[in-house]
Every structure is written in C-alpha cells, then in structure tokens.
Amino acid sequence: MANSDVLLEVNNLCKNFKVGRKDVLKAVDNVSFVIKRGETLGLVGESGCGKTTCGRTILKLYDSTSGSIVYKGKEMSGNLPQKELLEFKKSAQVIFQDPYSCLDSRMTIGEIIAEGMTVHFNYSKKERMEKVNELLGKIGLTSDYAARFPHELSGGQRQRVGIARALAVDPDFIVCDEPISALDVSIQAQIVNLLIKLQQENDLTYMFISHDLSMVKHISDRVGVMYLGSLVELAPSDMLFDNPLHQYTKALISAIPTADPDFELTRVRTKLEGEVPSPINQPPGCKFRKRCALATGICSEEAPDLREVSENHFVACHLV
C-alpha cells in the first residue's frame, strides 16, 4: 500500500485511566490499524470494549498514554504546536452519539453549524449564512431551520445538524461515534444512507463506531472487532462477515437477527459463557480465554498478537 493511500496510521495506541489510588483501567490496549483515504473503517464490539475511547484518543479529545497516531504523514500524538493542533482539528471531525446532549440548547441551529467556521475561517457573516444554508440543504433540511433551536427538532433532525456541524469546516476525516444508536430504527437507515451520500460527494474518510453489526456491514469497507480494549480481528467487511475467524467475532455475527424465520429456527448460534473480565484486573494471556470454549494452555500463558493469517485478514488468536 502506497503511503499516499493512507490517511491515518495508528500504532500500538494505548489509553489508560487511573481508578482510585493504584488501579489502572486499560481502555485502549496496544491497538494498531491504518485507514486509507476515502474508505470507511467500522469498529465494533460490546459496550465498554474501548471503541469510543479509541476514536476520541485519535481525535485528541483524550491524550494517549502511549503509541503513535500518524495523520497525513505527520505524528499527532503528544503535545502539538497550536497552529498544527488547530489544523488537525479542522481536518478531523466527530459526529457524537447523542443528538440531544451534543447541541447547545441556547444556540440556534445556524449558530451551531457556523461555530466551527468562526474558529477556522475568516468568513463574513453573509458568507457564513450562505454556507449554513448550503449545508442544511445537503443534510435534507430547509434554510428556515437555521433560526430554530435544538429543542424544536426531532432526534433524527438533530443528528443531521450534528453531521452538518462536522462538515462545516470541510474535513477529510470524520469519526462517527455510534451516530445512530440513540435514534428510532425507522430513522437509522436514513442517517446511514446520508453519511454514504456525503462521503461520495465530499471524498470523506470515516471511522464508523457502532454495536449494530448489520449497519456496520452496510457502510464499512473494512471492519475491526474490539474486545476489552484490544483489536481481536480486522478484515474487509465481506470477508469478516462471511468467514469470521475469532470465536468472539463468530459469536457477535451469529447474534445478528435476520428477516428469514425458517433460517432463524435452524441456524446454530455461537454462545459465550461467563462474564467479560474487569478491564482493571485483566487476566494474563488471552483476554478472551475465559469465555472461549476452545481455549488451551497457551491461551492462559501468552497474549496473542494481531497477525495476518490470510491476505488483509488479521486475527489475534493462537488457535487460528
């Protein structure tokens, strides 16, 4: 892969949080991947697996504990000069999970969308409003919404405003942090299809974080599966869903409901036993071994590395 094809490269990223006086919670533990320009990388896993923390650490909303974040060929981890940090935050944006809490209730929709333009561009008031109206059109709302307040909008409309706010500074990369989980099922597909349309029109690159595997399959080019802060499998979307290799991935995919009642009656699901271990007191060896029916001696002794077992298919498992 040519370096010019890579927009973001994450190497051995770790993010720890202190809990109490002595304990450390490893929210993101030694995660590595690349995202190519124009693609969508899906990130899935159970609640608490670290996928949102990973996205926020990449965006420098959290300071990384260790590891490397290379964006457009430049190292972004650590302290950056103010000018470089501003440029990075203009280029890398986020769409938050909750459309109810991420919009300032005291600001109009027009002010919310224009806020980033005020920071990053020297637009006149007229130019800002022209851009706001253009963005409202792109997300499927009329220009009169600019004068409304967030409480006057539905959840789906608020999330559209969140998308417009991210687009307002002409970014190249957007972290979509569970952008559909707080929405009605009837609205979710509309928002995902809007994201796909905007990606094609604006040549955007996405990191799409979700626990909804059917939506992740629909939007993603490649999918990474996280468990207890670590990446356990990474592969092109079709390859991962057609041929999952890690036992945890198999369990997640086997739980996806289908619209075929006959298939639902006959299919065999991969069931997991036991509870997710504490992220503070993680077991030695493979983090998944206590829930894995196939675990052997080496699984309790040595943590598996994420390795390429076939072309573009990476898995962290001793038994694959």
C-alpha positions as CSV (number, residue, x, y, z in Angstrom):
1,M,0.0,0.0,0.0
2,A,1.5,3.3,-1.0
3,N,1.9,5.8,1.8
4,S,-0.1,8.4,-0.2
5,D,-3.1,6.0,0.1
6,V,-3.0,6.0,3.9
7,L,-4.8,8.9,5.7
8,L,-4.4,7.6,9.3
9,E,-2.0,5.2,10.8
10,V,-2.4,4.1,14.4
11,N,0.5,2.1,16.0
12,N,0.3,0.4,19.4
13,L,-2.1,3.0,20.8
14,C,-2.8,2.8,24.5
15,K,-5.1,4.9,26.7
16,N,-5.2,4.2,30.4
17,F,-7.3,5.9,33.1
18,K,-6.4,6.0,36.8
19,V,-9.1,4.4,39.0
20,G,-8.6,5.2,42.7
21,R,-5.1,5.5,44.0
22,K,-3.4,2.4,42.5
23,D,-5.6,0.8,39.9
24,V,-5.3,1.5,36.1
25,L,-8.1,0.9,33.6
26,K,-6.7,-0.1,30.2
27,A,-9.4,1.3,27.9
28,V,-7.4,1.0,24.7
29,D,-4.6,-1.5,24.8
30,N,-2.0,-1.7,22.1
31,V,-4.3,-1.1,19.1
32,S,-2.8,-0.8,15.6
33,F,-4.5,-0.2,12.2
34,V,-4.5,2.0,9.1
35,I,-7.4,3.8,7.4
36,K,-7.0,4.5,3.7
37,R,-8.2,7.7,2.1
38,G,-11.9,7.5,1.1
39,E,-12.7,4.3,2.9
40,T,-14.9,3.5,6.0
41,L,-13.4,1.5,8.8
42,G,-16.1,0.1,11.0
43,L,-15.2,-0.6,14.7
44,V,-17.5,-2.9,16.6
45,G,-17.7,-4.7,20.0
46,E,-19.7,-4.9,23.1
47,S,-20.4,-1.8,25.2
48,G,-17.3,-0.9,27.2
49,C,-14.8,-2.5,24.8
50,G,-13.0,0.7,24.2
51,K,-14.1,1.6,20.7
52,T,-15.4,5.1,21.6
53,T,-12.3,5.8,23.7
54,C,-10.1,4.7,20.7
55,G,-11.9,7.2,18.4
56,R,-11.7,10.1,20.9
57,T,-8.0,9.4,21.6
58,I,-7.3,9.5,17.8
59,L,-9.1,12.9,17.7
60,K,-7.0,14.1,20.7
61,L,-10.1,14.6,22.8
62,Y,-8.1,12.4,25.1
63,D,-4.3,12.4,25.4
64,S,-2.9,9.0,24.5
65,T,-0.9,7.1,27.2
66,S,1.5,5.7,24.6
67,G,1.7,4.8,21.0
68,S,1.7,6.7,17.7
69,I,-1.0,8.5,15.7
70,V,0.2,9.5,12.2
71,Y,-2.3,11.6,10.2
72,K,-1.4,12.6,6.6
73,G,2.2,11.5,7.3
74,K,2.6,13.7,10.4
75,E,2.9,12.4,14.0
76,M,-0.1,13.7,16.0
77,S,0.4,12.1,19.4
78,G,2.0,14.2,22.2
79,N,1.8,18.0,22.5
80,L,1.4,19.8,19.2
81,P,2.0,23.5,18.4
82,Q,-1.2,25.4,18.5
83,K,-1.3,26.0,14.7
84,E,-0.8,22.3,13.9
85,L,-3.4,21.3,16.5
86,L,-6.0,23.7,15.0
87,E,-5.3,22.4,11.5
88,F,-5.7,18.8,12.7
89,K,-9.0,19.6,14.5
90,K,-10.3,21.3,11.3
91,S,-9.4,18.2,9.2
92,A,-10.6,15.6,11.7
93,Q,-14.1,16.0,13.0
94,V,-16.6,13.9,15.0
95,I,-20.3,13.1,15.0
96,F,-21.4,12.3,18.5
97,Q,-23.7,9.5,19.7
98,D,-26.3,11.5,21.5
99,P,-28.1,14.2,19.3
100,Y,-29.8,15.5,22.4
101,S,-26.8,16.4,24.5
102,C,-24.2,17.4,21.9
103,L,-26.0,20.6,20.7
104,D,-26.0,23.7,22.8
105,S,-29.7,24.4,23.7
106,R,-29.0,28.2,23.9
107,M,-27.8,28.5,20.3
108,T,-29.8,28.4,17.1
109,I,-29.1,25.7,14.6
110,G,-27.5,28.3,12.3
111,E,-25.1,29.4,15.1
112,I,-24.3,25.8,16.0
113,I,-23.3,24.9,12.4
114,A,-21.4,28.2,11.9
115,E,-19.4,27.9,15.1
116,G,-16.5,26.0,13.6
117,M,-16.4,28.4,10.6
118,T,-15.8,31.3,13.0
119,V,-12.8,29.5,14.5
120,H,-11.2,28.2,11.3
121,F,-12.2,30.5,8.5
122,N,-12.3,34.3,8.0
123,Y,-15.8,34.3,6.6
124,S,-18.1,37.4,6.6
125,K,-21.5,37.0,8.3
126,K,-23.1,36.7,4.9
127,E,-20.7,34.0,3.7
128,R,-21.3,32.0,6.9
129,M,-25.0,32.1,6.5
130,E,-24.7,31.1,2.8
131,K,-22.6,28.1,3.9
132,V,-25.1,27.2,6.6
133,N,-28.0,27.2,4.2
134,E,-25.9,25.1,1.7
135,L,-25.2,22.6,4.5
136,L,-28.8,22.5,5.6
137,G,-29.8,21.6,2.0
138,K,-27.1,18.8,1.9
139,I,-28.5,17.2,5.0
140,G,-32.1,17.4,3.9
141,L,-33.3,20.4,5.9
142,T,-34.6,23.7,4.6
143,S,-32.9,27.0,5.3
144,D,-35.6,28.1,7.8
145,Y,-34.2,25.6,10.3
146,A,-31.3,27.9,10.8
147,A,-33.4,30.1,13.1
148,R,-34.8,27.2,15.2
149,F,-33.4,25.9,18.5
150,P,-32.4,22.2,19.2
151,H,-35.5,21.5,21.3
152,E,-37.7,22.2,18.3
153,L,-36.2,19.4,16.3
154,S,-36.7,15.6,16.4
155,G,-33.8,13.2,17.2
156,G,-33.1,12.5,13.5
157,Q,-33.1,16.2,12.6
158,R,-30.7,16.9,15.5
159,Q,-28.3,14.2,14.3
160,R,-28.5,15.8,10.8
161,V,-27.4,19.1,12.4
162,G,-24.6,17.3,14.1
163,I,-23.5,16.0,10.7
164,A,-23.7,19.5,9.2
165,R,-21.6,20.9,12.0
166,A,-18.9,18.3,11.3
167,L,-19.0,19.2,7.6
168,A,-18.9,22.9,8.1
169,V,-15.1,23.1,8.3
170,D,-14.5,20.9,5.2
171,P,-12.9,17.9,7.0
172,D,-11.2,15.0,5.4
173,F,-11.8,12.5,8.2
174,I,-14.8,12.0,10.5
175,V,-15.2,9.7,13.5
176,C,-18.9,8.7,13.6
177,D,-19.3,7.7,17.2
178,E,-22.4,5.5,17.3
179,P,-24.3,8.1,15.3
180,I,-27.5,6.0,15.0
181,S,-27.8,4.2,18.4
182,A,-30.0,6.9,20.0
183,L,-32.3,7.1,17.0
184,D,-35.5,5.3,16.1
185,V,-35.0,2.3,13.9
186,S,-37.0,4.0,11.1
187,I,-34.5,6.9,11.1
188,Q,-31.3,4.9,11.4
189,A,-31.1,3.8,7.7
190,Q,-31.8,7.4,6.6
191,I,-28.9,8.7,8.6
192,V,-26.5,5.9,7.4
193,N,-27.5,6.5,3.7
194,L,-27.0,10.2,4.2
195,L,-23.5,9.5,5.5
196,I,-22.7,7.4,2.5
197,K,-24.0,10.0,0.1
198,L,-22.0,12.8,1.8
199,Q,-18.9,10.6,1.7
200,Q,-19.2,10.2,-2.0
201,E,-19.9,13.9,-2.6
202,N,-17.1,15.2,-0.3
203,D,-14.5,12.5,-0.6
204,L,-14.6,11.8,3.1
205,T,-12.9,9.1,5.2
206,Y,-14.9,7.6,8.0
207,M,-14.2,5.6,11.2
208,F,-17.7,4.3,12.0
209,I,-18.1,3.1,15.6
210,S,-21.2,1.0,16.4
211,H,-22.5,-2.1,18.1
212,D,-25.1,-2.5,15.2
213,L,-23.3,-5.1,13.1
214,S,-25.9,-5.0,10.2
215,M,-25.4,-1.3,9.8
216,V,-21.6,-1.6,10.0
217,K,-21.7,-4.3,7.3
218,H,-23.8,-1.9,5.1
219,I,-21.5,1.1,5.4
220,S,-17.9,-0.2,6.0
221,D,-15.2,-1.3,3.7
222,R,-13.2,-2.9,6.5
223,V,-14.2,-3.9,10.0
224,G,-12.2,-4.1,13.2
225,V,-13.6,-6.1,16.2
226,M,-12.6,-4.9,19.7
227,Y,-12.7,-6.8,22.9
228,L,-11.6,-5.5,26.3
229,G,-9.6,-2.7,24.8
230,S,-7.8,-4.7,22.1
231,L,-8.3,-5.4,18.5
232,V,-9.0,-9.1,18.0
233,E,-9.9,-9.2,14.3
234,L,-9.6,-6.9,11.3
235,A,-10.6,-7.7,7.7
236,P,-12.5,-6.4,4.7
237,S,-16.2,-6.3,5.5
238,D,-17.4,-9.1,3.3
239,M,-14.5,-11.4,4.4
240,L,-15.2,-10.8,8.1
241,F,-18.9,-11.5,7.9
242,D,-18.6,-14.5,5.5
243,N,-15.6,-16.1,7.3
244,P,-15.1,-14.8,10.9
245,L,-12.1,-16.5,12.5
246,H,-12.0,-15.3,16.1
247,Q,-14.5,-17.0,18.4
248,Y,-15.7,-13.6,19.7
249,T,-16.4,-12.4,16.2
250,K,-18.3,-15.6,15.4
251,A,-20.5,-15.0,18.5
252,L,-21.2,-11.4,17.5
253,I,-22.1,-12.3,13.9
254,S,-24.2,-15.3,14.9
255,A,-26.4,-13.0,17.1
256,I,-27.4,-10.7,14.1
257,P,-31.1,-11.2,13.6
258,T,-32.4,-12.0,10.1
259,A,-35.7,-11.5,8.4
260,D,-36.0,-15.2,7.4
261,P,-38.0,-17.1,10.0
262,D,-37.0,-20.5,8.6
263,F,-33.3,-19.7,8.8
264,E,-33.8,-18.3,12.4
265,L,-35.3,-21.6,13.5
266,T,-32.4,-23.8,12.1
267,R,-29.3,-21.7,12.5
268,V,-26.8,-22.5,15.2
269,R,-25.5,-19.6,17.3
270,T,-22.1,-19.3,18.9
271,K,-22.9,-18.7,22.6
272,L,-20.4,-17.2,25.0
273,E,-20.2,-18.4,28.6
274,G,-19.2,-16.3,31.6
275,E,-18.8,-12.6,32.1
276,V,-16.5,-10.0,30.5
277,P,-13.4,-9.8,32.7
278,S,-12.7,-6.5,34.6
279,P,-10.7,-4.0,32.4
280,I,-8.9,-3.1,35.6
281,N,-7.8,-6.6,36.6
282,Q,-7.3,-8.2,33.3
283,P,-6.4,-11.9,33.2
284,P,-3.0,-13.0,31.9
285,G,-2.7,-14.4,28.4
286,C,-5.6,-14.1,26.0
287,K,-8.2,-11.7,27.4
288,F,-11.0,-13.8,25.8
289,R,-9.8,-17.2,27.1
290,K,-12.3,-17.5,30.0
291,R,-15.2,-17.2,27.6
292,C,-13.8,-19.3,24.8
293,A,-14.8,-22.9,24.5
294,L,-11.6,-23.7,22.5
295,A,-9.0,-22.2,24.9
296,T,-5.9,-24.3,25.6
297,G,-2.8,-24.0,27.8
298,I,-1.0,-21.4,25.7
299,C,-4.1,-19.1,25.9
300,S,-3.6,-18.6,29.6
301,E,0.2,-18.1,29.3
302,E,0.7,-15.8,26.3
303,A,-1.4,-12.9,24.9
304,P,-1.8,-13.4,21.1
305,D,-0.6,-10.8,18.7
306,L,-2.8,-9.5,15.9
307,R,-1.3,-11.2,12.8
308,E,-2.2,-11.6,9.2
309,V,-3.4,-15.1,8.6
310,S,-4.6,-14.5,5.0
311,E,-4.4,-11.6,2.7
312,N,-5.8,-8.5,4.6
313,H,-7.3,-10.7,7.3
314,F,-5.8,-10.2,10.7
315,V,-6.7,-12.1,13.9
316,A,-5.4,-12.3,17.4
317,C,-5.8,-15.9,18.3
318,H,-3.3,-18.7,19.0
319,L,-5.7,-21.3,17.5
320,V,-6.2,-19.8,14.1
